[in-house]
Amino acid sequence: MPNVAPFPVTQAEQDPLIVPPWSEERRLLAAIRGGDRSAAEEIVERTYSAVYASLYRLCGDGDLAADLTQETYQKAWAALSTFDGRSQLFTWLYRIAYTTFLNYVRRPRRTTSLDAPETPEMPDTAPGADEVLSEREEGERLRAAVLRLPEDLRFTVTAHFWGGLAVKEIARIEEITTVAIRKRLHKAFSLLEGVMGEVER
């Protein structure tokens, strides 16, 4: 099972976003556009763990997260000419990853509901299995609650806490102010507290 922190996640607890400095990022992108395969491999190497971790937090399934990560990079390379460089590369990749995840759960052939995620396998002989399972179940309830938020709140919460994007980066994507993003986060927390409070009662 991947070691990925559940929601909420503090900045210190998040997987480090190993992204190249801005000047180096532009150099690598220019090289990729020029057909340099090694530059593309370097970008993937620097960003893969963060993209995968973000998708794992969204779907809760390691194998699925790996498949969606691969699909994310395929879409990113196909759309590379549209990347204008106004945001960081990882911010752009996260948006593609998030959309890829949403497209997956909306596919007609999908029969598993977000409200009833598959229960992870737990070793029967593991010490403290009941406690671990209880924490996992709580994490799954919270993940399901986050994914049921209205679209604007859901994207803001997952991008900030599961994707590790700064408030200003999310504001740039959404084309609104940082104050508006912080208001979204506050509203989302209020809704989540209500939902989780009902579950506990």
TORKOL-4160 file (C-alpha; in steps of 0.2 Angstrom, whole numbers, padded with zeros to 4 digits, m for minus):
201
<pt num="1" X="0000" Y="0000" Z="0000"/>
<pt num="2" X="0008" Y="0017" Z="m0005"/>
<pt num="3" X="0012" Y="0028" Z="0010"/>
<pt num="4" X="0001" Y="0043" Z="0006"/>
<pt num="5" X="m0005" Y="0054" Z="0019"/>
<pt num="6" X="m0024" Y="0056" Z="0021"/>
<pt num="7" X="m0034" Y="0072" Z="0021"/>
<pt num="8" X="m0031" Y="0085" Z="0029"/>
<pt num="9" X="m0012" Y="0086" Z="0026"/>
<pt num="10" X="m0001" Y="0100" Z="0032"/>
<pt num="11" X="0012" Y="0106" Z="0020"/>
<pt num="12" X="0026" Y="0098" Z="0030"/>
<pt num="13" X="0017" Y="0081" Z="0029"/>
<pt num="14" X="0015" Y="0081" Z="0010"/>
<pt num="15" X="0026" Y="0072" Z="m0002"/>
<pt num="16" X="0039" Y="0085" Z="m0008"/>
<pt num="17" X="0034" Y="0092" Z="m0025"/>
<pt num="18" X="0051" Y="0089" Z="m0034"/>
<pt num="19" X="0049" Y="0101" Z="m0048"/>
<pt num="20" X="0063" Y="0110" Z="m0057"/>
<pt num="21" X="0066" Y="0129" Z="m0054"/>
<pt num="22" X="0057" Y="0140" Z="m0066"/>
<pt num="23" X="0071" Y="0144" Z="m0078"/>
<pt num="24" X="0076" Y="0125" Z="m0079"/>
<pt num="25" X="0058" Y="0121" Z="m0081"/>
<pt num="26" X="0057" Y="0132" Z="m0097"/>
<pt num="27" X="0073" Y="0125" Z="m0103"/>
<pt num="28" X="0066" Y="0107" Z="m0101"/>
<pt num="29" X="0050" Y="0112" Z="m0110"/>
<pt num="30" X="0059" Y="0120" Z="m0124"/>
<pt num="31" X="0069" Y="0104" Z="m0126"/>
<pt num="32" X="0054" Y="0093" Z="m0126"/>
<pt num="33" X="0045" Y="0103" Z="m0139"/>
<pt num="34" X="0061" Y="0101" Z="m0149"/>
<pt num="35" X="0060" Y="0082" Z="m0148"/>
<pt num="36" X="0072" Y="0079" Z="m0134"/>
<pt num="37" X="0066" Y="0063" Z="m0126"/>
<pt num="38" X="0078" Y="0064" Z="m0111"/>
<pt num="39" X="0071" Y="0081" Z="m0106"/>
<pt num="40" X="0053" Y="0073" Z="m0106"/>
<pt num="41" X="0060" Y="0058" Z="m0095"/>
<pt num="42" X="0067" Y="0071" Z="m0083"/>
<pt num="43" X="0051" Y="0080" Z="m0082"/>
<pt num="44" X="0042" Y="0064" Z="m0078"/>
<pt num="45" X="0055" Y="0059" Z="m0065"/>
<pt num="46" X="0054" Y="0075" Z="m0056"/>
<pt num="47" X="0035" Y="0076" Z="m0056"/>
<pt num="48" X="0029" Y="0058" Z="m0056"/>
<pt num="49" X="0028" Y="0054" Z="m0037"/>
<pt num="50" X="0018" Y="0070" Z="m0034"/>
<pt num="51" X="0006" Y="0067" Z="m0048"/>
<pt num="52" X="0004" Y="0049" Z="m0042"/>
<pt num="53" X="0001" Y="0054" Z="m0024"/>
<pt num="54" X="m0012" Y="0066" Z="m0029"/>
<pt num="55" X="m0022" Y="0054" Z="m0039"/>
<pt num="56" X="m0020" Y="0041" Z="m0025"/>
<pt num="57" X="m0028" Y="0052" Z="m0013"/>
<pt num="58" X="m0042" Y="0055" Z="m0025"/>
<pt num="59" X="m0046" Y="0037" Z="m0029"/>
<pt num="60" X="m0039" Y="0027" Z="m0014"/>
<pt num="61" X="m0032" Y="0013" Z="m0026"/>
<pt num="62" X="m0014" Y="0011" Z="m0030"/>
<pt num="63" X="m0016" Y="0002" Z="m0046"/>
<pt num="64" X="m0029" Y="0014" Z="m0052"/>
<pt num="65" X="m0019" Y="0029" Z="m0047"/>
<pt num="66" X="m0004" Y="0021" Z="m0057"/>
<pt num="67" X="m0016" Y="0019" Z="m0073"/>
<pt num="68" X="m0023" Y="0037" Z="m0071"/>
<pt num="69" X="m0005" Y="0044" Z="m0069"/>
<pt num="70" X="0000" Y="0036" Z="m0085"/>
<pt num="71" X="m0015" Y="0043" Z="m0094"/>
<pt num="72" X="m0012" Y="0060" Z="m0086"/>
<pt num="73" X="0006" Y="0061" Z="m0094"/>
<pt num="74" X="m0001" Y="0054" Z="m0111"/>
<pt num="75" X="m0014" Y="0068" Z="m0111"/>
<pt num="76" X="m0001" Y="0081" Z="m0105"/>
<pt num="77" X="0011" Y="0077" Z="m0120"/>
<pt num="78" X="m0003" Y="0078" Z="m0132"/>
<pt num="79" X="m0008" Y="0095" Z="m0126"/>
<pt num="80" X="0010" Y="0102" Z="m0122"/>
<pt num="81" X="0008" Y="0115" Z="m0136"/>
<pt num="82" X="m0006" Y="0123" Z="m0127"/>
<pt num="83" X="0004" Y="0125" Z="m0111"/>
<pt num="84" X="0008" Y="0144" Z="m0110"/>
<pt num="85" X="0019" Y="0144" Z="m0095"/>
<pt num="86" X="0008" Y="0156" Z="m0085"/>
<pt num="87" X="0007" Y="0143" Z="m0071"/>
<pt num="88" X="0020" Y="0130" Z="m0064"/>
<pt num="89" X="0021" Y="0114" Z="m0074"/>
<pt num="90" X="0015" Y="0104" Z="m0059"/>
<pt num="91" X="0000" Y="0115" Z="m0057"/>
<pt num="92" X="m0005" Y="0111" Z="m0076"/>
<pt num="93" X="m0001" Y="0093" Z="m0073"/>
<pt num="94" X="m0012" Y="0092" Z="m0058"/>
<pt num="95" X="m0027" Y="0100" Z="m0067"/>
<pt num="96" X="m0025" Y="0087" Z="m0081"/>
<pt num="97" X="m0024" Y="0073" Z="m0067"/>
<pt num="98" X="m0039" Y="0079" Z="m0058"/>
<pt num="99" X="m0049" Y="0080" Z="m0074"/>
<pt num="100" X="m0043" Y="0062" Z="m0079"/>
<pt num="101" X="m0049" Y="0056" Z="m0062"/>
<pt num="102" X="m0066" Y="0064" Z="m0064"/>
<pt num="103" X="m0068" Y="0057" Z="m0082"/>
<pt num="104" X="m0064" Y="0040" Z="m0075"/>
<pt num="105" X="m0078" Y="0040" Z="m0062"/>
<pt num="106" X="m0090" Y="0047" Z="m0074"/>
<pt num="107" X="m0088" Y="0033" Z="m0087"/>
<pt num="108" X="m0104" Y="0024" Z="m0090"/>
<pt num="109" X="m0096" Y="0007" Z="m0089"/>
<pt num="110" X="m0090" Y="0011" Z="m0071"/>
<pt num="111" X="m0102" Y="0002" Z="m0059"/>
<pt num="112" X="m0093" Y="0005" Z="m0042"/>
<pt num="113" X="m0100" Y="0021" Z="m0033"/>
<pt num="114" X="m0089" Y="0034" Z="m0024"/>
<pt num="115" X="m0101" Y="0031" Z="m0010"/>
<pt num="116" X="m0096" Y="0013" Z="m0008"/>
<pt num="117" X="m0077" Y="0012" Z="m0011"/>
<pt num="118" X="m0069" Y="m0005" Z="m0011"/>
<pt num="119" X="m0063" Y="m0010" Z="0006"/>
<pt num="120" X="m0044" Y="m0012" Z="0006"/>
<pt num="121" X="m0036" Y="m0029" Z="0010"/>
<pt num="122" X="m0030" Y="m0030" Z="0028"/>
<pt num="123" X="m0018" Y="m0044" Z="0034"/>
<pt num="124" X="m0028" Y="m0054" Z="0046"/>
<pt num="125" X="m0013" Y="m0057" Z="0057"/>
<pt num="126" X="m0006" Y="m0040" Z="0058"/>
<pt num="127" X="m0005" Y="m0032" Z="0076"/>
<pt num="128" X="m0017" Y="m0018" Z="0079"/>
<pt num="129" X="m0027" Y="m0022" Z="0063"/>
<pt num="130" X="m0043" Y="m0016" Z="0071"/>
<pt num="131" X="m0036" Y="0001" Z="0074"/>
<pt num="132" X="m0028" Y="0002" Z="0057"/>
<pt num="133" X="m0044" Y="m0003" Z="0049"/>
<pt num="134" X="m0054" Y="0010" Z="0059"/>
<pt num="135" X="m0042" Y="0024" Z="0054"/>
<pt num="136" X="m0043" Y="0018" Z="0036"/>
<pt num="137" X="m0062" Y="0018" Z="0036"/>
<pt num="138" X="m0063" Y="0035" Z="0043"/>
<pt num="139" X="m0051" Y="0041" Z="0030"/>
<pt num="140" X="m0062" Y="0033" Z="0016"/>
<pt num="141" X="m0078" Y="0042" Z="0024"/>
<pt num="142" X="m0069" Y="0058" Z="0023"/>
<pt num="143" X="m0062" Y="0055" Z="0005"/>
<pt num="144" X="m0080" Y="0051" Z="0000"/>
<pt num="145" X="m0087" Y="0067" Z="0008"/>
<pt num="146" X="m0073" Y="0078" Z="0000"/>
<pt num="147" X="m0078" Y="0070" Z="m0017"/>
<pt num="148" X="m0096" Y="0074" Z="m0014"/>
<pt num="149" X="m0093" Y="0093" Z="m0012"/>
<pt num="150" X="m0098" Y="0105" Z="m0025"/>
<pt num="151" X="m0086" Y="0105" Z="m0040"/>
<pt num="152" X="m0078" Y="0122" Z="m0035"/>
<pt num="153" X="m0075" Y="0117" Z="m0017"/>
<pt num="154" X="m0070" Y="0100" Z="m0022"/>
<pt num="155" X="m0056" Y="0105" Z="m0034"/>
<pt num="156" X="m0050" Y="0119" Z="m0022"/>
<pt num="157" X="m0049" Y="0107" Z="m0007"/>
<pt num="158" X="m0041" Y="0092" Z="m0017"/>
<pt num="159" X="m0029" Y="0104" Z="m0026"/>
<pt num="160" X="m0023" Y="0112" Z="m0010"/>
<pt num="161" X="m0022" Y="0098" Z="0002"/>
<pt num="162" X="m0020" Y="0082" Z="m0009"/>
<pt num="163" X="m0011" Y="0091" Z="m0024"/>
<pt num="164" X="0000" Y="0102" Z="m0013"/>
<pt num="165" X="m0004" Y="0118" Z="m0024"/>
<pt num="166" X="m0002" Y="0135" Z="m0016"/>
<pt num="167" X="m0017" Y="0146" Z="m0014"/>
<pt num="168" X="m0010" Y="0158" Z="m0027"/>
<pt num="169" X="m0008" Y="0144" Z="m0039"/>
<pt num="170" X="m0026" Y="0138" Z="m0037"/>
<pt num="171" X="m0032" Y="0156" Z="m0039"/>
<pt num="172" X="m0022" Y="0157" Z="m0055"/>
<pt num="173" X="m0030" Y="0142" Z="m0062"/>
<pt num="174" X="m0048" Y="0147" Z="m0057"/>
<pt num="175" X="m0045" Y="0165" Z="m0062"/>
<pt num="176" X="m0051" Y="0172" Z="m0045"/>
<pt num="177" X="m0043" Y="0180" Z="m0030"/>
<pt num="178" X="m0033" Y="0172" Z="m0016"/>
<pt num="179" X="m0046" Y="0178" Z="m0004"/>
<pt num="180" X="m0060" Y="0169" Z="m0014"/>
<pt num="181" X="m0050" Y="0153" Z="m0013"/>
<pt num="182" X="m0048" Y="0155" Z="0006"/>
<pt num="183" X="m0067" Y="0158" Z="0007"/>
<pt num="184" X="m0070" Y="0142" Z="m0003"/>
<pt num="185" X="m0058" Y="0132" Z="0009"/>
<pt num="186" X="m0068" Y="0139" Z="0024"/>
<pt num="187" X="m0084" Y="0134" Z="0017"/>
<pt num="188" X="m0078" Y="0117" Z="0012"/>
<pt num="189" X="m0072" Y="0114" Z="0030"/>
<pt num="190" X="m0089" Y="0119" Z="0037"/>
<pt num="191" X="m0098" Y="0107" Z="0026"/>
<pt num="192" X="m0086" Y="0093" Z="0029"/>
<pt num="193" X="m0087" Y="0096" Z="0048"/>
<pt num="194" X="m0106" Y="0094" Z="0047"/>
<pt num="195" X="m0105" Y="0078" Z="0037"/>
<pt num="196" X="m0092" Y="0070" Z="0048"/>
<pt num="197" X="m0101" Y="0076" Z="0063"/>
<pt num="198" X="m0117" Y="0067" Z="0057"/>
<pt num="199" X="m0107" Y="0051" Z="0054"/>
<pt num="200" X="m0100" Y="0051" Z="0071"/>
<pt num="201" X="m0117" Y="0053" Z="0079"/>
